[in-house]
Amino acid sequence: MSVLAQKNILIGVSGGIAAYKTPLLIRQLTKLNSNVKVVMTPSSKDFVTPLTLSTVSKNDVFSEFTTQKKIIILHGIIMLSLLSGLIFLL
């Protein structure tokens, strides 16, 4: 049994070259039975799509930050960070 089994993990993806490796990281974490949530910046979509990350994480991806929903989305991200046992920023 892994130390990461049954952990809540939040991954923040930015617009850097490391975003290409994010699906592989998420796939490995989900194989260890971790619950992975993903937050993406708009520029990260140039490297990997939200659909790809949603598919491998088996969870919705936070990637749209419109002004109408901004407060609700930011509140959700803050709650995700508080509930996560581990946070990766790529």
Residue pairs with C-beta under 8 A, 6 or more apart in sequence:
2 32
2 33
4 29
4 32
4 34
4 86
5 32
5 33
5 34
6 33
6 34
6 35
7 34
7 35
7 85
7 86
8 34
8 35
8 37
8 83
8 84
8 85
8 86
9 29
9 34
9 35
9 36
9 37
9 84
9 85
9 86
9 87
9 88
10 36
10 37
10 38
10 39
10 80
10 81
10 84
10 86
10 87
10 88
11 22
11 25
11 26
11 36
11 37
11 38
11 39
11 57
11 87
11 88
11 89
11 90
12 38
12 39
12 40
12 41
12 87
12 88
12 89
12 90
13 19
13 22
13 38
13 39
13 40
13 41
13 44
13 48
13 53
13 90
14 41
14 43
14 44
14 89
14 90
15 41
15 42
15 43
15 44
15 46
15 47
16 44
16 47
16 90
17 47
18 90
19 44
19 47
19 48
19 90
20 47
20 48
21 90
22 38
22 48
22 53
22 90
23 48
23 52
23 53
23 56
25 88
25 90
26 36
26 38
26 53
26 56
26 57
27 56
29 36
30 36
30 56
30 57
30 58
35 59
36 57
36 58
36 59
37 57
37 59
37 62
37 80
37 84
38 50
38 53
38 54
38 57
38 59
38 61
38 62
39 61
39 62
39 63
39 77
39 80
40 50
40 53
40 61
40 62
40 63
42 63
42 65
44 63
45 63
50 61
50 63
53 61
54 60
54 61
62 73
62 76
62 77
62 80
64 73
65 73
81 87
